[in-house]
Amino acid sequence: MTSNLPEIQITRKLRATRLRLRVEPTQIKLTVPQFCTQRQVQDFLKQSEQWMIETWQKQQEKTGQIDKTLPVELELFNLEQPLSIVYKVQKHSFILDEENHLLFISDRQPEQYLKSFVITYAKEYLPIYLKQVSSEIGLKYGECSIRQPKTRWGSCSARHDIMLNSGLVLFPQEITRYVAVHELAHTKHFDHSLNFWEEVEKHDSNYKDHRKTLKSTPMPWWWGIS
């Protein structure tokens, strides 16, 4: 499942002789020759992923769509109210005061420490949440890992080990749940066949809307720093 990019507009053209990718400020277009197979299209997009991400980010910066102010609050998938963020001089990179819904971030490198907090929080709470969804829908999995891939929201291996992107804690819970359901459904159908989507729909009747939200919601600018 791909992250950080808008949905790619694919157009098949009879006269096209090669695959042509265009990154614009508001969309990404792919022109495909009529004879191209779906597999060739997917392989081409996979090879171009890194270039697309970098070009898309540059386009966003050029058009001034990235507001580089730091957030004063942080909404997380499993909290009823957002955390208020206080940037201050402190020894620790971040301190979470759950009782008072406060997050203290060191002002030395605030954007990096904010991202570090989200990753730490995701590693603690996403595996618990996946276990909960797995139990609810009756689909078992192997191990769960939490990572920060640039181009995927989640994955499921042939051994039914599931990886979730730590950025999922920044979405509303129904979106995080959709990704959990999507990956758990792969333990039954290791493809994106009709049977697979029927399995997803069985456990998330609004999955199409959730999928659309996931694809169209940009991540905060500070999430892109390395």
C-alpha positions in Angstrom: 0.0 0.0 0.0 1.6 3.2 -1.2 1.9 6.4 0.9 2.9 10.0 0.5 1.7 10.4 -3.0 -1.6 11.4 -4.6 -3.5 8.8 -6.6 -1.8 8.3 -10.0 -4.0 9.1 -13.0 -3.4 6.4 -15.6 -4.4 7.0 -19.2 -4.0 4.4 -22.0 -3.3 5.8 -25.4 -3.2 4.0 -28.7 -0.4 6.1 -30.2 1.8 6.1 -27.1 5.0 4.2 -27.7 6.4 4.2 -24.1 5.4 4.7 -20.5 5.5 8.4 -19.7 5.3 9.8 -16.1 4.5 13.4 -15.4 4.5 14.9 -11.9 2.5 18.1 -11.7 1.8 20.4 -8.7 -1.7 18.9 -8.1 -1.5 15.4 -9.6 0.7 12.6 -11.1 -0.1 11.4 -14.6 1.0 8.2 -16.3 0.5 7.6 -20.0 0.5 4.0 -21.0 0.7 2.3 -24.5 -2.4 0.3 -25.3 -0.4 -3.0 -25.4 1.1 -2.7 -21.9 0.1 -5.2 -19.3 -0.9 -4.3 -15.7 2.2 -6.1 -14.5 4.5 -3.8 -16.6 2.7 -0.7 -15.3 3.1 -1.9 -11.7 6.8 -2.7 -12.2 7.4 0.7 -13.9 5.7 2.5 -11.0 7.7 0.6 -8.4 11.0 1.5 -10.1 9.9 5.2 -10.3 8.6 5.4 -6.7 11.6 7.2 -5.2 11.9 9.7 -8.1 8.1 10.4 -7.8 8.3 11.1 -4.1 11.2 13.4 -4.4 9.8 15.3 -7.4 6.3 15.5 -5.8 7.9 17.0 -2.6 9.9 19.5 -4.7 6.7 20.5 -6.6 4.8 21.1 -3.3 7.6 23.2 -1.9 7.8 25.2 -5.2 4.1 26.0 -5.1 4.3 27.1 -1.5 1.9 24.4 -0.3 4.1 23.4 2.6 3.6 25.5 5.7 6.7 24.8 7.8 5.2 25.9 11.2 5.3 23.3 14.0 2.0 22.0 15.3 0.7 23.1 18.7 -1.3 19.9 19.1 -1.1 16.4 17.9 -4.1 14.1 17.1 -3.3 10.4 17.5 -5.4 7.4 16.3 -6.3 6.0 19.8 -6.7 9.2 21.8 -10.1 10.9 22.3 -8.5 14.4 22.6 -5.4 15.8 21.0 -2.1 16.3 22.9 -1.1 19.9 23.4 2.5 20.4 22.4 4.9 22.5 24.4 8.4 23.3 22.9 10.9 24.0 25.6 14.5 23.7 26.8 14.8 20.2 28.3 17.3 17.3 28.6 15.0 14.7 27.0 14.0 14.9 23.4 10.3 14.4 24.4 8.2 13.8 27.5 4.6 12.6 27.4 2.3 13.6 30.2 -0.7 11.3 29.4 -2.7 12.4 32.3 -2.8 16.1 31.3 -2.7 15.4 27.5 0.6 17.2 27.2 3.6 16.5 25.0 6.9 18.3 25.8 9.3 18.5 22.9 12.9 19.7 23.2 13.5 22.9 21.2 16.9 21.8 20.1 15.7 19.9 17.0 11.9 20.0 17.5 10.8 18.6 14.1 13.1 15.6 14.5 12.1 15.0 18.1 8.4 15.2 17.2 8.9 12.5 14.5 10.9 10.4 17.1 8.0 10.6 19.5 5.5 9.5 16.9 7.7 6.5 15.9 8.1 5.5 19.6 4.3 5.9 20.2 3.6 3.8 17.1 5.9 1.0 18.2 4.1 0.8 21.5 0.5 1.1 20.3 0.1 -0.2 16.8 1.0 -3.8 17.6 -1.6 -3.8 20.4 -4.2 -2.4 18.0 -3.4 -4.9 15.2 -3.8 -7.7 17.8 -7.2 -6.2 18.8 -8.4 -6.0 15.2 -7.1 -9.5 14.4 -9.1 -10.9 17.4 -12.3 -8.9 16.3 -12.3 -10.2 12.7 -10.9 -13.6 13.3 -7.9 -13.4 11.0 -4.5 -14.5 12.5 -1.1 -13.2 11.6 2.5 -14.0 12.6 4.8 -11.2 13.8 4.1 -7.5 13.7 6.8 -4.9 12.9 6.5 -1.1 12.9 8.7 0.8 10.4 8.9 4.0 8.4 8.9 3.0 4.7 8.5 6.0 2.4 6.2 4.3 0.0 4.0 1.8 1.9 1.4 1.9 4.6 1.7 -1.8 5.4 2.6 -5.2 4.0 2.0 -8.8 4.7 4.6 -11.5 4.0 4.0 -15.0 2.7 4.6 -16.1 6.4 1.7 -13.8 7.4 4.1 -11.4 9.2 2.6 -7.9 9.1 4.5 -4.6 8.8 2.6 -1.3 9.6 3.9 2.2 8.9 4.3 4.2 12.1 2.7 7.2 10.4 -0.6 5.5 10.7 -1.0 6.8 14.3 -1.5 10.3 12.8 -4.7 9.2 11.1 -8.2 8.9 12.6 -8.8 5.4 14.0 -11.1 4.2 11.1 -8.2 4.8 8.6 -5.7 2.9 10.8 -8.2 0.1 11.2 -8.7 -0.1 7.4 -4.9 -0.7 6.9 -4.9 -3.3 9.7 -8.0 -5.0 8.0 -6.3 -4.8 4.5 -3.1 -6.5 5.7 -5.0 -9.1 7.7 -7.1 -9.9 4.7 -3.8 -10.8 2.9 -3.4 -13.7 5.3 -6.4 -15.2 3.5 -5.9 -13.9 -0.1 -2.3 -13.1 -1.0 -3.3 -10.8 -3.9 -5.7 -7.9 -4.7 -8.3 -10.2 -6.3 -12.1 -9.8 -6.1 -12.1 -12.3 -3.2 -9.5 -10.2 -1.3 -11.6 -7.0 -1.6 -14.7 -8.9 -0.6 -12.9 -10.0 2.5 -11.9 -6.4 3.3 -15.4 -5.2 2.8 -16.7 -7.9 5.1 -14.8 -6.2 8.0 -14.9 -2.6 6.7 -18.0 -1.7 4.7 -16.6 1.9 4.1 -13.2 0.7 3.0 -13.4 2.6 -0.4 -13.8 5.9 1.4 -11.1 5.0 3.9 -8.8 4.1 1.1 -9.5 7.4 -0.7 -8.8 9.4 2.5 -5.5 7.5 3.0 -4.4 8.3 -0.6 -5.4 11.9 -0.6 -4.3 13.0 2.9 -0.7 14.5 2.9 1.6 13.7 5.7 2.8 16.7 7.8 6.0 18.3 6.4 8.1 17.3 9.5 7.3 13.6 8.8 9.5 13.8 5.6 12.7 14.7 7.4 15.3 12.0 7.9 
